[in-house]
Amino acid sequence: MSIKVKNGVLQVTGAQTKIRAKGQETPAFIADYTMLDIETTGLNPYRDHVTELGALKVRDGVVIDQYSSLAYYPRSNKVPAMITKLNGITEEMLLNEGIPIKEAMTAFRQFIGDDVIIGYNVNFDLNFLYDLTEKFKLPQLNNDYVDVLRLARVYYPRQHNRLLDCIQRAGIAECEQHHGLADSIDTKKVYDDFQANFTAEQLEKAQGKLKNVDLLAAELEPWELGFRNPVNNKKIVFSTGIMMDDAEAAMMVNNMNGEAQSEVNPETDYLVLADENFFKQNNAEWQRAQKFNQAGSKIKRLSESYFLNMLDEWARS
């Protein structure tokens, strides 16, 4: 039994099927790949929608094909005002100019094929795309990938590293368009600029940033945890029935500067429920948590899958 991060991927004995089986991040400069970017209605792939898909097919460093489409869903297609302000996409555009999300995702998955995927903060995109391929029973999106953001953090250390920052520094453009195809084009230009200027030492440093840590061995140092630790200072209760080993899950949380609790109390932050119990209102532990919430607590219930994928996001960051 073990819980560890190997080359930036969370590995949990007994519960690996709960985690998105995405590919391996490999910081590198390659000639053949698919560069992609998507637009969404928000940050949460469990709740928010993909509105636009864009990608470039690259061979020997040259764009040979491209894909772009808006997409709409069978039911709600509301776009938050702040998203429309950012990228100009509205519900009316999706309904009038888009294609059904299943059709769009099927074509997009076919366009990607077996390519290595490249993108900017691409793990965000992959979460949405992975879930859609699973939903529509398409070939699993387990392609390896290169995250240009990780390269940017090494090339521009101790600076803000949005895509906008990179394209401005490299003289590519003055503004980010926040559209799938346009941002894919800009990201390729940033990637090409890095390829032309990266030193061997910088590339080795980027590769060394992938996390490798045994989460059960000992308490992690602050530098190992980083700034995106999702359990930092969180009090967490693991419900009965989860697939993880209870004792190991508790040890992991404690080693990551959280606090594993044996039962729900007013100070609890997260109650992690077995996936099959998440929507059951008669779950005794959740009922107890709700009583505390009615008195002012702020206990959140998380499914085991959600919790583990939250940890995997940290592992890949």
Buried (B, 14 or more C-beta within 10 A) or exposed (E): EBBBBBBBBBBBEBBEEBBBEBBBBBBBBBEEBBBBBBBBBEEEBEEBBBBBBBBBBBEEBEEEEBBBBBBBBEEEBEBEEEBBEEBEBBBEBBEEEBBEBBEBBBBBBEBBEEBBBBBBBBBBBBBBBBBBBEEEEBEBBBBBBBBBBBBBBBBBEEEEBBBBBBBBBBEBBEEBBBBBBBBBBBBBBBBBBBBEEBEEEBBEBBBEBBBEBBBBEEEBEEEBBEEEBBBBEBBBBBBEEBBBBBEBBBBBBBBBBBBBBEEBBBEBBBBBBBBEBBEEEEBEBBEBBBEBBEEEBEBEBBBBBBBBBBBBBBBBB
